[in-house]
Structures are given as structure tokens and as C-alpha cells.
Amino acid sequence: MPVIQVGLVDKTGKINPELLHETAAALNIQVIRDLPQYWNIQATVIYLPHTKKVPAGVWPVYLVATLPPGEGGFHLDQNNQPYSKVIASPTSNEWTIDASHETLEMLVDPHGNRLQSARAIAVAADGSIQDGDGEFNYLVEASDPCEADNYGYSIQGIAVSDFITPHFYDGAASPGVKYSFTGAIQAPRRLLPGGYISYVNLSTNQWEQILWVDPSQPPTVKVLGPASGANSLRVWIDSTVAAHRNHHGYKRALNHALLARCEHHRAQLAAAAPIDRP
């Protein structure tokens, strides 16, 4: 199996280069150590300091200052090769979770069209998500069901995203089985507050979503209708979720405790690092 190479590229020109190196190293550990435990993927992540010199065959994750309203993170170039955009700022480091999220999803489904058939789910009257009747064709998005910052974890002082395992699509829960890497998702096809899931409802042949992007409100079902003419289902889905968030004025809930722990961990690593002497 060929090894996929992902490159972290800072187009803002404002992120600390040391943090960029540390983030690329943490993402590299995640895709070498964590992801292959559940997904048959071989990949590496490197930091690319030259924003206009992305080597051939490298899938870039671009750090940008802003994204246009309604534009998601996943894209395909004119040659149908994947790349991602992540909003990053030197004033806060939650962008490392987003860079992890986009990297994981790009590796698990490079072209954004992977579907998995599994038992349907529904939002119950009490707001819980339960098994439903029939089956859905789910768009495989590795981090969306558990994308909220609360469920991230640390690798060498860098906050990264949780991600689902293939068991997420199991028909029923089994003892000792993980449905997301951290174990935060505790049953198949369940969302965590702050996440969402997209699927084709086979009984209507329409695309729908269960959105829990505002954790303070119960999840809701949104009917999207037929897929648009986008070159990728995920490009289309990402844009609809971005538009939904913009329309409702959604504000991201940061995991300040995780970010603080990561900063403290990096400070400890820096203090323990050997000093170069002439």
C-alpha cells in the first residue's frame, strides 16, 4: 500500500514556526500510531515552510486567516486531488484540532464520496438518538460525529481530534468495542453534542442530516434533498453545515482545559529539551 503524505502549510504567515513543527509532528504520530489501529491507512504528516512549494503528490492542509461564508474545510483541486483549509490564528491554538480533523477525514475518505450502509437512526421525543427502522447510506466522515473540542485529546502537548472507528457502523453495541478512538462514543451511530452526521434516507432517496452543532439545544433532523452537482459529497455537505452555522450565529465552544493542559505540556517539554552548546 502506498504511503500518503500530508503537508501542513501556513498561508497566514503568522503562526509560530515552532508550533507548526510540533503540530506536524503530533499529527504524524496520530496518523502512524492511532489511525491505523482501526483504519487500513498508511500516511505521514510533514510541515512545509514554503507556501508556494507543495511537492507533487503531497495533500496539503492550508492554514488560512478566513474562509468565505458557506465554505467548508474540504476541497478537491482541478486534478481531483484532495486538500483542506483550516482557519488559524496566532491568538488561540484550537486550530490544531481542526487540522487534525481535516487530516483524518481526508485520509479516511480522500475524495469525499465514501458511503457506508448501516441501520438507520432517529431523534427520539426526548432528544436522544436511537436506532430507527430500515437503513441509511452514511457519508463516512471520520470526525464529524465527535468533532466538538470537548472530545479532543493531546499528543505531545498538541490538541487533536477524536475520530470514529469502522465499528461506528455496527448494527448493535458489543462489550469492549470502541466506536471512536477515545471511547467517547459509546454505541454505534451515535452523535456527541457538537457533532453531526449526514446520510441518504433510503426510504425517500433524500439526503438528510442529524445536527447537534449547538450542544445547548437538542439534535435536529434537516432534510437536504437530492445531492447537488458538487464534485464531492463532502464538499457539498461541508458547505451546508458552514452555512447553517453562519445563519444561526453558532459560536464554537472551546475546550480551554485541554488547550491549557497542552500548553503546559509543551512548556515542560521545552524546559526538558537539551541545550545546544557551541
N, C-alpha and C positions, 0 to 999 in steps of 0.2 A: 504494500500500500504506500503510495507517495506521501511524503510529509508536506503538509500545508504550512506556509509561512505567513504570519500576520505581522504587519508593521504598524507601530504606534507613531503617529505624525502630528506634531504640534503646529497647527496653522495659525494659532493665536499669537505665537511668539512671546507669550507672557508666563508660561508655566515653568517653574523651576526645573532646569535640566536634570538635577539630581533626583527630583521626584519622578520625572519621566523615566529615567533609567530604572528606578526602584519599582515603578508601576509595571513597566515591561517585564522586569524580572519576576514579579509576582504573578502576572498573567501567564507567563511562560510556565511557572510551576503549576498553576491551575490547569492549563491545557495538557501538560505532560503527566501530572500526578493524579489530579482529581477527575477530570472529564473522562479519560479512558477507562476508569473503573466501571463506567456504565455505558458509554457510547464508543463505538469502534472508530476512533478518530486518532490520527497521528498529526500533531501540529506543534509549532513553536511560535513564540512571540518575541520580536525584537523592537528596539527603539530606533527610529530613523531620524537623524538630526537634520537632514536636508529635505525640506518640504517639497521641493520640486524634483527630487531624485528618488522616486519609488522604484526599486528594482523590478524587472519583469517577473511576473508570477507571484509577487507579494500582494496579499489582500490588505489594503490599508484601513486603519481606523483613524480618521482625521479628527483632531480636537479643534473645534471651531468656537468662535465667540457667540454666535447666534445661529438659529435656524429660522427660515421663513415660517410664518404661521401655517400650520397644517402639514408641515414636512416632518416625516419621521426620521429615524436614525439609519434605516437600512436602504441601500441603493444598489443598482446594477449599472455598470458603465456601458459604453457603446458596444463593447465586445461581450456583454452579458456576464462580466466578471463582478463578484461582489465587493463592495466596500461599505464603510459605515461612517457616519458623522456623529460626534458626541459634543455637546456643549460643555465647555470647560472654562473655569475662571481661576485666577490665582488667589482669590479671596476665600475659596472653600474647596474641599477636596472630594465632594461626593461624586465628582465626575469619574473617579476611578471605578465606582460601582457600575456606572453606565458603560464605561469602556469594557469592563468585564462582561456585562450583559450582551453588548453588541458582538463582542468576540465569540462568546459561547453560541449565540444564535446563528452567527454567520458560519460557524464550523459545523453545527448540527444540521443546518439546512442552508447550504450555500446559495441556492437560487430562490429560496423563499416560496416554494410551491409544494413542499412535502406535506402530505396528508396522512393521518392515521385513523383508521376506523375503530371505534370503540363504543361502549354503551353510552347512551345519552345521559345528560344531567339536566336538572331543572332547579329553579329557585323556589323553595317552599314558602308557604304563607308566613312563616316566622323568620324569613330571610336567610335560612340555611340553604346550602347547596346539597342536593340529594340525587341519587340515581333516578333516572327517568325511564320512559318507555322507548323502545327502539334503539337506533344507533345514530351517531353523528360521525361525520368525517372531520376530525380536528386538524387545524393547521398546527404543525409542530413548531412551537416557539419555545425555546428551551428555558427562558427566564420569565416570560410574561406572567404565568400563574403565581409566581413567588417574587415578583420584581420589586416590591417595596423595600426601602432601605433597612427596615427593621430585621429583615431576614438575611442580610449580608453577613459575611464572615471575613476574618483577617488572614492574610498571608504575608508574613514578614512585615507587618505594620501597614499593609495596603488593604483597604476595604474592597472586597469583590462580591459579586452577585451569587446568590444561590441559583440552582438550576434543577429542572426536573430530570428524572431518570426514565428509561423506557417503561418501567413498571407503573408510571403515572397513568398509562392507558389500560392497565389491567381491569378485568371485569369485576373483581372483588378484592377487598383488603386481605392480606396474609400476614401472619406474625413474622417479625424480623425483616420485613421488606421495606426498603426505602423508596419513597416516591419523589423526594427531592434530596439533593446531596446532603444538606444539613439535617434532614429529617423533619423540617418544619411542616411540610405537607404530610399529613398522617393517613391519608386514604386516597385511592385512585380518583383522578379527575376532579380534585377539589381545589378551589382557589384560596389564597390567603388575602386578607384585607390589603388593598392597594394594588391587586393584580387583576388580570382579565384573561379570557380565553375566547378564541374565535373558531367557528365550525360551520359546516354545511349541515343544516337540518334536512335529513334525507326524506322526511315526510312531506316537506314543502319545496325541496330543492332550492332553498334560500339560505344565504349566509346570515348568521346571527352571531352575537357576542353576549357573553355574560361579563358585565363590567362591575368591578368593585374598586375602581380607581380612587374613590373617595372613601377611606376607611370609616369615616364618621357616619356614613349612610349605608343602608343595606344594598346588596348587589342588585343590579337590574339587568333585564334582557333587552337588547337592542337588535332590531331586525334591519339588516343592511341590504337585503335583496340580492339580486344576481351580482357576481363579481364584475368589476369594471374592466376596462381594457388595459389596465396597468400591466407592465411587463413582468410583474411578480405579485403573487397574492400578498406577500408580506409588505411590499411597498404600499399596496393599497390599504391593507389593514393598519399599518403604522400611521398612515396619513389620516385615516378616520379617527383613530384614538387621539392623535395630536389635535385634530380639530375639535373633538369632544372636550378635551381638557381646556383648550383655549376658550371655547364657548362658555363653559361652566366656571371659568376662572379658578381652575384647580391649582392649589399650591402644594408643592411637594413637602412631605413630612420627612425631614432629615433625621437620621439616626445619630444624634450628637454624641451619644455614649460610645458608639462604635468608632466614630471619627476621632474622638478624644483618645480612646484606647490605642488606636492605630498611630496617632501622633506620638503618644508616649512610648510606644514600642519602637518607632523609628528613632526617637531620641536616644533610647537605650542602646540600639544597635550602633548608632553613630558614635556614642561615647565609648563603646567597647571595641570599635574598629582600630586596627593598628595605625600608628602614626608613621607616615613616610619620613625618613630622615636622610639627609644628603650623605 
